[in-house]
């Protein structure tokens, strides 16, 4: 066993020990973050349609694969069933169908070929396919809000939702889903990736003509800056599109974004919310570190040997820093990865967020040669 495998295996053992206590306290919920006592807040109770609501199910499938304990499978299925409320609400279905149903229904279908899970995932894929703008070759990100039409917006995050469509094409032997995903990835590559490997968060199109108009600021520091979670989505998302299409340009783009990310990692290995944010305050987004680590490990599987070690070493550095300095190992507390930030211009920063835990565990599972791959 390599040093990296030893580290990952030992860390996963600590995770399964803590999760055994966490799951006893938390049944039939879907969390997003924690309260002041470090206990999960059930976001589903207040927002059954929130975009992160699939990640708890994904964590449960990860823990089921790690331990074989059916309590995690049962909780994963509970999340999947809860999301039926979302699946029946056209108003609340958006491009994040992938985040919701790849980690629940697709993962379930991979596990036991459940027809009910297949039905849910295919409904979600068909709905997402309906968001494709043929004129501009992009997926509309969000629904209208406060009377504002948002048919013109696409965002970098959507790359991680495309695997739901690749799955649908593979499962149904129907290329239309994958062709839309491929077209969106090409549009993202052309319009949202800067020459230096930094990424734009939001692209604005003319929804009638399909013409690209401009970019605009999003969850980073400012328009034109470098939101780190967006960078991480780019690394991972283009790697996944390469895996599904074998288009070498996607691999080259993933490498370009990865090289930019690695070049900007601070000496202390704590990832800021934005690589171009002011020095003070030193706001961190540990979720970007976790997502990038998993994406870099995935990318390392497809590159030449010299590059492979660069990406793998960077991922391990991020994971070791999180493990030693950015994870709450107290069994009386519910979450793992601390110091996450949803966006730069929010009121509160540096708190646990459920998707950070998902990608942290996913990256460690890959490193331990026990991969969980619902994408």
N, C-alpha and C positions, 0 to 999 in steps of 0.2 A: 504494500500500500504506500502511495506517495505521501509526502508531507501534506500536500493540499487535501488529499482524500482523508488523511488522519484528522486534520483540522476540521473539515466539513462533517465527518462522521461524529466526532466528539461534540461539535456544536449542535448537530441535529439531535443527539441524545439529550442534551440540555433542553432543547426545545420540546421534545416529546414529554420530558419529565414535567416541565412547567405547564404544558397544554393539558396534561391529565388533571391538574388542579383547576385550570381555567375552565375546561369544559364542564366540570361539575357545578361551577357557579353560573354558567351561561348556556341555558338550553332554550331553543325556540326563539332566538333573537337574530338580528342582522346588525352588527355594529359598524360604526364608522370611526369613532374616536372614543376617548375615555373622559370620565369626570375628574373632579379634583382629588378624589380618593383612588384614582387609577383603575376604576372599574368601567367596563364597557357601557356606553350609552346605546340603547336600541334605536338606531336611526329609522328602522322600518316602521316603528310606531308613528313617527312624525312625518316621514317621507318614504312611502313604499316604492317610489319611483326613482330614488336617488341613483346616480350613475355608478356608484361603487357597490351596489347591493349584491353583485355576484361574487365579490372577492372573498367574503366569509365562506361561501360554499366552496370556492377554490381552495381555501386553507383547509377546510374539512376534508376534501379529497386528498390533499397533500398528506395530511396526518393519517388518513386511512391507508394510503399507500405505504407510509413509513411504519405504521404499527399493526395494521390489520384489525384494529379495534373497531367494531361495527358502530360504536357510538358516534364516530366521526362520519361514517357513511350515512347514518340516520339523520344527522344534523345537515349534511350536504343535501339530502333529499328534501328536508324541511325547507331549506332556502329555495330550492328549485320550485317547490309547490307554492311557496309564498309569492314568487315572481310571476305566477299565473295572473295575479291581479294586474301586474304591469303589462303582461302579454296581451291582455284584453282591452287595453286602453290606448287607442291610436294617438291620443293627445300626448301621451308620455313615452312613446316609443321614438327613439332617435338613433343616431349613428353608434351610440354606445351599447347597442344590442350585443355586440361581440363581447364586451367586458361582462355583460350580465349572463349571457347564455353559453359562451364558450367555456366558462369556468364552472358552469352548473350542468346544463343539459348535455353539452358535447362531452364533458368529462364523464358524466353518468353513462352516456351511450358508449364511450370507449371502454368503460368498466364492464358492462354486462349486456350491451346491445339492446337496451330497453327501448321498446317501441314508443312509449310515452315520452321519453327523453328525446328520441329522434324527432317526434312530432313537434315538440317545443322548439328545438333548435332550428328545425326547418321553417317553422312559422316565423321565428326571429330573423332568419336569413332572408326569407321572402320579403319581409317588411323592410329590412335594410336595403335590399335590392331596389325597392320602390323609391328610395331616396336618391337614386343616381340621376344626376343631371347630364343628359346625353350631349347637350350643347357644349358644356365645359369639361366633360369627363371627370367629374368630381362627385363625392358624396356630400350632400348637405349635412352639416354638423348638427345644428340645433333647430328646434321648432320655434315658432313665433313667440315673442315675449313682450308683454305689456303693449300689445297692439303693433309691435314692430315686426315687419316681415324679415325673416332671416334666411331666405332661400339662397342668399348670395355668399354664404360663409362655409369655408372648409377649414379644418384644423389639423395640425400635425398628429395629434392623438389618434386620429382615425386609422392610422396605419396598423394599430394594434387590434382594431375591430375587423380588419380584412380577413384574418384566418377563419372567421365564421363562414365567410363566403367561399373560401377555398375548400373548407370542409364540406359545404353543401354540394359543390361541384364534384368532389371526390366521391361523396356518398351516393349522390343521385346520378352520377355519370352524366351530368348536364353542365356543359362548359360556360353557360351564360353567367353564372355567379362569379366564376374565376375571371372571366373576361372583364367584368365590371371592376373587380378588385384590382386587376392588373392595370386597367386604364387609370384608376384613381392613383395607384402607386406611381405611375409615370407622370401624372400631373403634379403630384406632390414633389417628385424628384426635380421637375423642371421649374416649378414656381415657388417652392418653399425652402429649398436648400441653397444657401449662399455659397459662393466659390470657396470660402475659407472653411466650410464644413459646419458653420453655425446654422441654426434653423429659425425660420419664422414660425410663430404660433398660429396666426390666423391669416388666411388668404381670402381676399374679397374678389368676387367675380360678378360680371353682369349675367344674371341667371337666364336672361332671354337669349343673348348672343353666345354666352359661354366665355366671353373675353375675360382674361385676367386683368383686374384693375389695379390693385395694390395690396400691400399687406397692412396689418394694423397690430398694435400692441395687444397683449393678452394678459397672461398671468405672471409674466416676468416683470423686470424693473421698468422698462419703457419700450416703445416701438424702436426696433433696430437693435435691441440688446440680445442677450443669450440666455433664455429661460432654461434652466438645467434639466427639468423634467421633460421638457420638449426635446432636448438633445437626447435624453435617454430613450424616449419613444422612437426617435429617429433611428438610433443604433439598432434597437431591437426590432422595430417594425420593418425596416428594409431588409434585415437579415431574414426575417420570416417570409417576406415576399420573395426573396431569393430562393429560400428552401422550397417554396411552393411553385415557383415559375422557372427556376434555373436561369433567369435573366442575369447575366454577369454584371449589368449596369447597376442592379440593385445591391449586389455585393460590394461593388466599388463605392457606391454611395454610403453604404453602412460603414465602410472603412474610413471614408473621408470624415463622416460625423464622429466616429470613434476617435480618430486621430486628434480632432479638435477638442473633444471632451478630455482625453488623456492629457493633452498639452496644457489644459487649463485647470487640472486638479491641483488644489492648494497643497502646500507642503504638509499640512496637518491631515490631509486626506478627508476632511469634512467638506461636503459639497454644499456650496451656497445655493440660495434660491435662484440666483442669476449670476452667470460668470462676469457680467458687466455691472453689477450692483456696486454702490458706494462701499468703501471699506468699513464704514460704520453706519448703522449697526451691522454686526456680523451675523446676518440671518442665514440659517442653515435649512436645507431640505434633504433630510436623510432618505426620503423616498426616492429621490433622483439617484442617489448612490446605489440603492438596492435594485432599482430597475436597470440602471446601466450595468451593474455587475452581472445580472442574469443575461442581458443582451450581449455583453462582451464575451461571456463564456460561450454563448450560442455562436457568435461570430467566429470565435477562435476555431470552431470545428470545420470551418470552410475555407480557411486561408492557408497560405504557404507556411512552412515551419517557422521561419524567422518572425513573421507577423503573429503567428499563433501565440508565441510566448509573450509578446508585448501585450496582447489583449488579455491573455489569461493572468499575467502578473498584475495588470491594473485591476482586474476584477477581484483578485484575491486580496490586494491591498485595501480595496474598498470594503470587502466583507470582513476582513480582520479588524479594520478600524471600527466598523459598526459593532462587531462582536465584543470588542474590548472597551469601547467608549460610547457606544450609541444604542445599546440594547438594555432593557430593564429585565433583569433575571430574577426579580423577586416573585416567587410563586403566588404571593397574595395580590399581585397586580396583574391586570388582564393582558395588556398589549406587550409587544416586544420592542420594535424599533421606535425610538423617541426622536424628537427634534425634526419632525416633518413640517412642511409649510405648504398649504394648498396654493398660495400665490403670494407675490411680493407685497402687494398693496392690500393686505387684509389686516384686521385689527389685532389678531393673535397669531403667533408663530411658534414653531418648535414644540409640537405635540404629536402623539401617536396618530397615525392614519392607517386604516386597515390594509390598503394596497401595498404599503411599505412592507408589512409583515408577509404578505403573499409572495412578493418578489424576492424578499430576503430568504425565505424558506426554499423557494423554487431554485434560486441560484446555488444554495448549499446542496440541494438534492442533485443538481447537475454535477457539482464538484465532487460529490461523494459517489458518483456513477450510479445514482438512483433517480434518473430524471423523471419528472412529471411534466408532460407536454400536451396540454389541451389545445395549444395553438396550432 
